[in-house]
Amino acid sequence: MRASFVNPYLSQFAKYTRIIEDAIASRRLPPRKLRKPWSPCFHHRMSWDFWLIFFVLGIVIPWRGYARMRQLMALPEVTGRDRIKMYLATILFQWLLAALVAWRAFARGLSLHELGIHGTAGISLLAVTLIGAALIAASHWANVRRMARSDHPNLQRLQALGSRLFPRSRLELALFVVLSLTAGICEEFLFRGFVMAALFRTGLPTWLVVTLSSAMFGVAHLYQGKGGSVGTGILGMLFAGVRLAYQSLLPAVVWHAVLDIVAGIAGTRFLLHSPAKVVEPEVLGEIHR
């Protein structure tokens, strides 16, 4: 009696259980894929021409700049004509390199947005650009003046370097300003525009893209010495952060150009016109050690 009473309920329970199982099976989601830990390997291969550009920016240009500066510092004197030729050659080289890189970047499908180039600029972007440029100009001017009036151990090295690089005449100053604007536009396009866009396309995380692009920027300025190269790399991280925050190269371009212009004008005024000590040959030889 008990068995005959329970059996109908067991059969009903089995029936409803099969219905529920069929419903769950019909709506079952695919198994969740576990997130793979980040690997330093590129997720997407970089094209051969991009690798070639990276080789030029990371190896050839630092070596070329370092070798040229060693030759320049070995000269007993650099004339105004020598400086003008150096300014013009650098301007031409940077524009040609930027044009070649832009050609390959567009040929490989990099967009203006990926390169940090926009046709319009908002009020906030312009405000950051102008305020930042004013702060950089004021602080760099004060720093050069303070350095010239101090007994800093690197003062002689800076004076030796400035005596060969900084403009003396109005013509040299005009060309130096053009050179500074060229460096601001071309170098920011190369390192904060192309290099960062190319690295992002490989799937690298943001922190590593910023670190690698800034390191390449610092190494490209190895001609300034180890301290100058490290300082330039740190500055590159600031420029990269602003470029990412506003998705534009404009602040970095303007800040870079202003920094170079102030360095040339303030360096000529304070470093070269300050009571200079005699620069011994061994000082010239140790500038890049």
N, C-alpha and C positions, 0 to 999 in steps of 0.2 A: 504493500500500500504506500509506504513512504517512498519507495523507489519510483513507483508510477507517478507520484505527486511531484517529485523533484525533476524527473527527466524532462518534462515540457519546459521548465525554466532553464535547464542547462542547454537545451537545444536553442531556445530563444537567445540566451546569453552568447552562445557560439555564433549565432546568426548576426547579432548586433556587433560582435567583435570583428567578424569578417568585413562588415560594412565599414566600420571605423578604419580598419587596416587598409581597405581599398581606397578610402577617401584620403588617408594620409599619404599613401603611395602615389596617388594622382597629383598631389600638391607638393610632393617632396622637392625641396630645393637642392641644387647640386652641392656637393660637399665644398665647404669653404676652403679656399686655398690659403695655406700658411704664407705669411709674408716672409720673403727671403731676406736675410740680413744683407745690408749694403755691402757691395764689393767694390774695390777701387778700380775694377776693370771697366772699360767703356761699354755701355749698353749698345751704342751704335758706333760703327767704325767711322773714323775720320778719313776723309778723302786724301789722296796723295798730295794734292796741291795745298791743302790746309796744313798737312805735316811739313811741307816744304816751307811754307810761310812761318810756321812755328820755329823751324830750325833757323831761319834767317833772323827772326826777332829775338830768339833766345840764345843763339850762338854767334852768328856772323856779326850782327850789329854791336853787341858788347865787345867782341874782339876787335872790330874795326875802330870803334870809338876809343878803346883803351890804347891801341897801338898809335892812333893819330895823336892822342893827347901826350903820350910819352915822347913822340917826336917833337911836338910843339913845345913841351917843357924843356927839351934838350937844347932848344935854340937860345942863344944869348939874348936875343931881342926879337920881338914880333912887331912889325911895322903896321901902320894903318892899312896899307894896301894888303898885307897878309890877312888882317882881320876881315876886310871887306870880301876878299876871295873866299875865306872860310865861311862867312855868313851866307854868301850866295850859293856856294856849293852845298851847304847843309839844307838851305831852303829848297833847292832843286831836288835834292835826293829825297827829302821827306815827302814832297808832293808826288814824285814819281812812285815811291813805294806805296803811299796811301792809295793812289789811283790803281795800281796793280792789284792790291789787296781788295779794293772795292770791286774790281772787275771779277775776281774769282769768287768773292762772297756772293754777289748777285747771280753769278753763273751757277752757283750751287744752291740757290734758292733762299738765301738769307734775306729776310725782309727788312725794311727800314725800321720797323718797330723792334725787331730783334737786335738791330745794331744801335738802338738808342737814338734814332734820328726822327724827329717829328717836325711837321710843317708849322705847327702853332705852339705857342707857349702860354700857359695860364698865368694868372696874377701871382699865385703862390710860387710857381717855378721862377718867375722873374724876380720876385722878392728874395727868395733864397739865393739866387745867383748874384744879385747886386749886393745884398747885405754880406754874404760870404766873401765876395771879392773885396769889399771895403775892409772887413776884418783881417783878411789875409794880407792885404797891402799894408795896413797899419802895423800889424804885428811883425811882418817881415822887415819893414823899414826900421822899426825900433830894434829888432834883433841884430841887423847888420850894423847899425850905429853903436849899439852896446858892445858888439864884438870888436869894432875898430878902436874903441876907447879902453878896452881891457888888455890884460896881459895874458890872454889865452894862448896856450902853447901852439894852437893851430893858426894863429894870426899870420905868421910869416907864410905859411902854405897858402892861405886864402889870398894874400896879397900877391904872391907869385902867380897863382892861377888867374886872379883878376887882371893882372897886368897884361896877360896874353889874350884874355877873352873879352873883357869889358870894353865898351865903346869909348872913344876919346873925342871924336869930332861929331858935328851935327849929322853928317852923312852916315857915319858909323852908327850913331844913335837911331837914325831913321831905319836903317837896315836891321839893327838889333831888335827894334820893335816888330818889324815884319817877321823876323826870325822867331820871336817869342809867340806871335800870333800863329805862325805856321806850326810851331811845336805844340801849342795848345790844341789846334784843330787836328793835326795829323796824328800826333801821339795818342791823344784821347780816342780818336777813331780806331787806331790800331789796337790799343791795349784794353780800353774800356768798352769799345764797340765790337770789333771783330773777335778778339781773343775770348772775351766773355761769352759772346754769342756762339762761337764754335764749341767752347767747352760745355755750355748748357745743352747743346744739341747732342752731345755724347751721353747725357744723362747724369752728369756729375752733380752732387749737391751744391747748394749755393755757397756754403762756407769754403768748399774746396775750390770752386771757380774763383772766388774773391782772392783766396790765398795764392793760387797759381798765377793769376793775371798780375797781381801786385808784385809777386816775386820776379816775374819776367820784366816788369816795369823797372824794378830796382836794379836788376842785373844789366839792363840796357843802359843804365847810368853809372856803370862801373868806372867810367873814366873820371868820375868825381872822387874816387877813392872808396874805401870800404865803408867809412862812416856816411858819406854822401849816398852811396848805393842803398844802405839799410834805411836811412831816413827817407829816401825817395820811395822805397817799397812801402813803408808805413804810410806815407802820404797817398800812395796809390790805393791803399785799403780805404782811406777816407773817401777818395774820389769814386771808388767802386761802390761804396755804400750809398752815396748820394745818387749815383747813376741808377742803382736798383730802386731806391726809394721813390724817385720821380720818373723812372723809365725814360730818362733823357740824358744826353751827353752835355747839354748846354752848361749846367753849373761847373762841371769838371773842366770843360774847354776854357771857360772864362777865368776860372780860378787858376788854372795852369798858366795861361798867358799872362795874367796879372802878376803871378809869382815870379815869372822869368823877367818881366819888364822891371819890376821893383828891384830884383836882384842886380840887374845891369845898371840901373840909375843910382841906387843906393850904394852899390859896390864901388862904382866910379867915384862917387862923392866922398864916401867915408873911408873906404879901404885904400884907395889909390892916393888920396889927398891927405891922408893922415900921416903923422910922423912915422915914416917907414924905416924899419931896420934893414940893414943890408942883407939881402937874400943870398946866402952862400950856396955854392953849387950842390953841396950835399943835401941841402933843404929841397932843392929842385928835384934831386934824384930820389928823395924819399916820399914825394907827394903821393904816389900811388902804391906804396908798399903796404 
